[in-house]
Amino acid sequence: MKTECSFDGQHGGGAGALAAPASSGRVAFTLIEMLVVIAILGLIAGLTVPALKNLGKADATVSAGRQLLDDIGRARQLAISQRTTVYMVFVPESFWANTTYNSAATTTPWMAQLTFAEKSVVTNLCGAQLTGYVFIGRGTVGDQPGRHNWRYLSSWQTLPAGTFIAPLKFRTPKQVASVISLENNPNSPFTVYGFMTNAVPFPVETNSTLFLNLPCLMFDSLGHLVDESGQVLSRHEYIPLARGSVAPSMDPATKTYQLSAPSVAEVPSGNSTNISANIIDIDPLTGRALLQFFKMEP
């Protein structure tokens, strides 16, 4: 049998005396202390969750900006490598009903001229309103002289969920749409014009009889950003990005897109034009783009 002995150093006082054991009582939180800790954690969560949500939204806009920067660069490189004009064509809001984009030579409503398959493509593009774009080339290297065929150089692409191009960019083609001031930004204010337009085959490259004047960016074979006449644009091109949602109209029974106006909401309201705006800035001479935004002073 094992026997344990202890000495408190006061009875037998030598250097080899054993120390007294620590108290066997346990240290624990009281109920009040636990409630106080829970209350503090709840307060911290209440303060940080909204900030984290806003951080996620900000990250989405930054992702959209980076994607557009990359793809604008891609359109420019395609124009240089293919030695032709490349159009980065965007999908406007309610494009099927907007006569602004109809070709001047089109007397019959353009939707009536489409085949069933082409109408299906148009309907699918309802989900790309204000967020979708495609690259179209007017001929490529190797084409015979005088035979510059149109080619879709990519599939339709869309911006990340929760982001879109501000509607004001589409509603006043080639006219001043807005002036945006970003505090502490040395390049502010930014005068935003509506997209330029040009006639391109739509909705597929093989539709050689139907051309619509759709909103676009145009890069020539030298990588310049040009206007409809092929001249280098005389101003910077600004594209404001927005956070929020674009909800296309859908048939409640079949869950398919309908040709009806979408529901567009900026969340928070006006974020594409206020101090929190993110703006794509394209230099016309170089064709290169960068992202402009509010700069916090140190």
N, C-alpha and C positions, 0 to 999 in steps of 0.2 A: 504494500500500500504506500502511495506517495503522499508525504506530508509536506505542506508548504508553511514556512515560517517567515515572519517579517519583523524588522526592528525599525523603530522610528528615529534611531540615532541619538535619542536622549537617554536610553538605557543601554549602556554598554558602549557608548560614544566612540569607538575607534574608527580608523580609516577604512577598515574592512566591513563596517556595519552595513547591513542591507537597507535600501531606501524604502520608505513607506509606499504602498501602492496608491495609484490615483483613485480618485473617487469613482465609484461604479455608476453614479447617476448619469443618464443620457441628456444631452442638450437638444432641445426641440423647439420648433416654432409654435407660438401660441396661435389660436384661431384669429385673433385680431391682426397679428403680424401677417398671416397668410392672406387675409382679406385686403390688407394694405398693399401687398405685393401684386395681387391680382388686379386691384384697381389701377396701380401704376402701369402694369403691362397693357391693360385695356386703353389707358390714356395714350400711351406710346403708339399702340396699333392704330388708334383713331387719327393720330397726327400723321403717321407715315404712309398708310394705305393710299390716301388720295395722291400723295406725292409719287408713289410708285406707279399708280395708274397713269398719271401725267407723263412720267418717264417713259412708260411703254408707248404712249401715243407719240411722244417726241421721237422715240427710236423708229417708229413706223414711218414718220415723215422723213427722217434722215435716210432710212432705207430706200424710200421712194426717190429721194434726191440722188442718191448714189446710183440707183438703177438707171434713172434718166441720164445722168452724166455719162455713164458707161455706154448707153445705147445711142446717145447723140454722137459720142465719139465713134461708135460703130458705123452710124450712117455716114459720117464724114469719111472714114476709112474705106467704106464700100464705094463711095463716089470716086475716091482717088484710085483705088485698085481696079475698078471697072471702067474708069475713064469716061464717066457719064454723069448725068445729074441724078441724084438719089433723093427721093421724097420720103420724109418721115411723116406718115399720114396718121392723123388722130381721129378718134370716134367722138363726134360732138353729141350733145344731149338731144334726144328726139330727132336724130338725123334723118329718119325716114319721112318726117313731116316738115322739115325746115327747108323752105324754098330758097333760102339764102345760098344753099350749096348746090342747087340744081344747075346743070349746064344750061347755058343760054340757048343752045341748039336743041334742047329737049322740050318738045311741045306736049308729048304724052307723059303723064305721071310716070316717073322712072320705075316705081315699083311694079307697074303694070307690064313693063318690058322684060321682067326677069322670068327665068325658068323656075320650075318648082324647086330644084336643087339650089339655085341662087337665092331664092326667097328664104330657104332654110338657113343659108349662111347669114343673110341680113338679120333674121330673127335671133340667131345665136349671138350676134354682135350687140344685141340689146344689153347683154351683161357686161359689155366693155365700154359703155358710155362714160365719158370723161376720164377713163382710166386706160383705154386700149390704144394701140398704135401698131403700124406695120411699116416695113421698108419696101419701097417700090422703085425700080430702076427704069430709066428710059433708054433701053438698049444696054448692051455689054460689049466688052472687048471681043472682037471676032465677028460682030455683025457685019453684014454686007452693007456697002454705002447706000444710004437712002432707005435702009430697012432696019430701023431701030425699034425692035419689038419691046413692048412693056413686059416687065417681069416682077413678080412679087419675090423679094429677096429674103423673106422670112415669113413665119406664121404670125398671126395676131398675138400680141403680148399685152399684159395688163400690169398695172402698178400693184404694190402690196395692198392687201385688204386694209380698209380703214383710211386710205389715202386716195386722192384724186386731183386732177388739174382743176383749178378754180374756174367755175362756169363763166366768169366775166371774160376769160381769155377766148371764149368761143362766140360770145353774143354780139360783138361789134367787130367783124372782120376788118383788119387793116386800119382801124380807127383807135383813138385813145380810149382805153377801157377803164383805166384807173391809174392813180399816182399813189405809190406806196412808200411810206417813210419808215425806215428802220433806224431807231435810235442808236447812236454810237457806231453806225456803219458809215465809213468815209465815202462810199459810193451812193449813198441815199440822197435824195429820193429817186425812186425808179418809176419811169413812165412806161406803163404796160399797154402795149397795143394788142388788138385782137390778132389771132393767127392770120398769116397770109393764106391764100387759097390757090389751088391749081387743079385743073381738070385731070383726073386719073381714072383708069378703068376700075369699075366697082361692081360687085364685091369680089370679083376674081379677075386675074390677068387676061383670061381668054375672052372676056366680054369686051370685044373690040368696038361694039356699037354704043355702049353706054359709058359715058364719062361724067363724073360728078366733080364739081368744084369743092373739094374737101379741105379742111384746115390742115396745114402741113408746115414743116421746115424743109428747105431745099438747099442741098449742098452741090456745088459744081465739081468738076473733075480736079480742081486745084484745092478742094477742101474749104472754099469760101461759102459762107451763108449768103444766099442770093435771093432776090425778089422774083416776081413772076416774069420779068423781062430778062432775067439772067444776069442782072447787074448786082454787084456786091451791095448788100443791104446797107443803108446809110445810118443805121442806128443799131444799138444792141437789142437783142431779142430777149425779153424777160418772160418766164413762165412761172407764175405763182402756184405753189402747191397747197393743198388743203387737207385738214384732218376731218374725218366724219364718215358719212356713208352715202352711197349711191345705190338705191334699191330699185331695180327695174320692175316694171309691172309684170305680174305672173298670173296665169290662169289658176284659180284656187283648186280646180278639180284635177287638172293634168300636171300642174307645177311646171308648165313651160312658159317661156317668155312671151309677152304680148307687146304689140306695137302701140303702147300707150306711154304717156309721160312718166318718167321715173320720179321717185321721191329723193331729193337731194338735200342733205343737211350737213352744215359745217358744225362740228362740235369741238370746242365752244364756238359760238356764232362769230363769224368774221375773222377766224384765225388765219385766213389766207391773205388778209390785207392789213392786219394790225401789227403790233410790235413783235408778235410771235411768228410772223410769216417766214416761210422758206422760199427763196426765189432762185430758179435756174437762170443764170446769166450767160448768154452766148455772144462771144465777140465775133462780129461778122467777117472781119478780115482773116482771122486765123481759123474760124469755125469751131474753136474750143469753148467748152462750157465750164462754169464753176458754180458753186452754191453760195448764195448770199443769204445772210441771216442776221438777226440782232446780236450784237457783240456786247457782252457784259464788261464793264470797266473794272479793272482790278481794285 
